Amino acid sequence: MTSNLPRVFNGHKFRVVTIKYFPTIDHEPEGAGGLDTRVRLRDSLNTRMLVDIARHLNFT
């Protein structure tokens, strides 16, 4: 069975929506806040998994 899903994402940039739920996921805003504010991920379980998956599948 052949999958149509890409094996790598060629550096594609994804937008992720999350809420703080430490120790699973934690972040802090980089800007003044609002709906389109970038966040900096803090060290947490899901952050580590997301970083490893992004490295393996080539996306940011």
N, C-alpha and C positions, 0 to 999 in steps of 0.2 A: 504494500500500500504506500503510495507516494503522497507526501504532504506538500501543500502549496505555501506553507509558512517559511519565511526566510530563516536560514541558519545563522546569519549575522545581519546586523542592521546598518552597516557601512557608516558608522558615526552619526546616525540619525539622533536628533534631540527630542526627547519625550518630556511631556509635562505630567507631573504626578500630583495627585490630590491626596492629602492625608490629614489626620488630626493627631495631636500629641497623645501618646499612650505609652509612657515610659513603664517598663524597660523595653517594650517592643519597638517603638519608634519615637524619636525625639528630634526636635529641630528648633531653630530660632530665626526670626525674621531678619533679613538683611536691610530692609527699608523701613519706611514709616508705618507700614501695615496696609491693609486693604486686600482686595480680591486678587490683584495681580502682583503681589509682593513675592520676590524671590526669598527662599529660605536657605539656611545653611544647616545641613544635617549634623546632628551630634552623634557620638558613638552610641549605638544601640544594636540590638539583634537584627532588626530589619534593615538598618543602614548597612551593616556588614554584608548581609545577603544581597542587597541591591547593588552595592559597589562591586561585589564579585561577579554577579550576573552581568552587569554592564560591561565589565572588563572582558568577560568571556564572549559575549555576543556583540561587542563593539557598538555601544550606544552611550549617550550621555543623558 
